[in-house]
Amino acid sequence: MTKSPVIRLDEKDNVVVARVAIAAGTPIVGENIVTLQDVPLGHKVATKLIKKDEPILKYNTVIGFASDDLPAGTWLHSHNIVFEDFQRDYAFSRDYRPVQTVPPEQRRTFNGYVREDGRVGTRNILGVFVVGNCGATVARKIAAHFTQERLQAWPNVDNVVPYVHELGCGMEMSGEPMDLLRRTLAGYINNPNTAGALVVALGCERNNIHGFFEQMGLVENPMLRKLVIQDTGGTRKTIDEGIAIVESMLPHANAVKRQPVSVEHLTVGLQCGGSDGFSGLSANPALGVAMDLLVEQGGTAILSETTEIFGVEHTLTARAVTPEVGQKLVDCINWWLEYNKGRDCQINGRVSPGNNAGGLANVLEKSLGGAKKGGNSPLMEVYRYAYPVTQKGLVFMDTPGYDPVSATGQVAGGANMIAFTTGRGSCFGSMPAPTVKLASNTPMYQRMEEDMDLNCGVVIDGDATLRQMGEAIFEKIIAVASGEQSKSEALGLGENEFVPWPIGVLA
């Protein structure tokens, strides 16, 4: 049987999505229309006359309004879909339904690293951190000493990773920017995937290393050490001392071995980058199915990227556990609207050139697909950037849409895995939490197979259901959490994607 060249998402929609590139003049069987223009892969076609200013519906959700009278068969995109904000019914907690979790004794397991406090890691990594950029070269050289060859004697240690950034000096000494930076660094140090940490400082940074430790309640011990370059005697002496400190940590880190534990200990940060018109049809909703399965097993999913749920936040507030939790999300949206006022940023409706070329007309359409990563579980809590995530189930963390910054906040909050969907293709990775990358369409997967862990394009191709794909993603997450190397790990990605949110003023 010949597959239709289009996909209908909802019977009430007045658009369908092109499964393949469609030439002008092509009859669309089942929709009783003929395409009036060439329609690129992943783009939309009008299935009826849509009059000027009438809403355009995808997934029975408004993604914009017609710029003119648009006949059936018209290629619909940013040139004829007008972005307008409109009132939404937040319907706080109207659709909340508690999750029926699987009994603890029946839950799936993965092989993880159990810490002394009961937290569980998916990786066993030693980190070399800096409080400010001045220590970056020293930190990189300390970590670079520990090649895979040198680590062979320590089979339970996955890596020694430098976490460097551009902040820490020339910035506000108090207030949210400094609090955020310190919260992020402490979150990585305390992440269950971090076996031990060395923190390097030049010595004169505004983010003073001793003040950082005091504020965040960090206390030196054999697996958490400080090193100040100005006190140690300069670059070379500090590198040598740092290598010796990390060497002293290796036996302790290696003593921890993987063991079977419940998947309730998985906390998965959800990301999407380089989206296209298929992301919301395959990879994102399939990941949503996987996260519903994880939540049923007692685990945690962190939905983020506040600017990329803008316009569809009401779908989350309606299933918030309480109106107060729903209001926290609305407050985040309102903050971003004020923060972006007058700026050419995504929240003004415009998506990136790559997103646009992939079939997304505006931020409403992107948000509609992006929110599907969270599945259908109730929204249990909303967190500010990099705050510790303690609530089980589906939660939201307020972050920018910029993937490295967003994922950094999630890992700081305790994520021990990242699941990343992409339609255009992405070369993203994250440390210490491994990234599983999910391709939304088959052509991109075939071009970039070395970077993609799973091809969700089989849903578009008609070779798998969303349920089947979601189950495959869930199994892949368990496998990678148990030690299977992800594609991004194999390529060495993730070190440079540590990017604390540079929210403050530099002077």
Protein Blocks (a to p, Z undefined) as FASTA:
>chain_A
ZZdfbdcfbfkbcbdcdfbdcdehiacehjlpacfbdcdehiacdfbdcdehiacdehhi
afbdcfbdcdehiacdfklpccddddddfkgoklgccdddddfklpccddddddfkopac
fbdcdddddfbfklmmmmmmmmmmmgfklmmmmmmbnbdcddddfehihpafedjklmmm
mmmmmmmmmpmklmbdcdddfklamblfklmmmmnopacdfklccddfklnnpjklmmmm
mmmmmmmmmmmmmmpccddddfklpccddddehiafklmmmmmmmmmmmmmmmmmnopac
ddehkllmgojlmmmmmmgfbfklmmmmmmmmmmmmmmmgoiacfknopacfklmmnopa
blklmmmmmmmmnomadcfbdcdehiacfbgcjddddddfblklmmmmmmmnopabdcdd
dfkbpaddcdfbdcddddfbfklmmmmmmmpmbdcklmmnopacfklmmmmmmmmmmmmm
nopacfklmnopajlmpccdffbccZZ
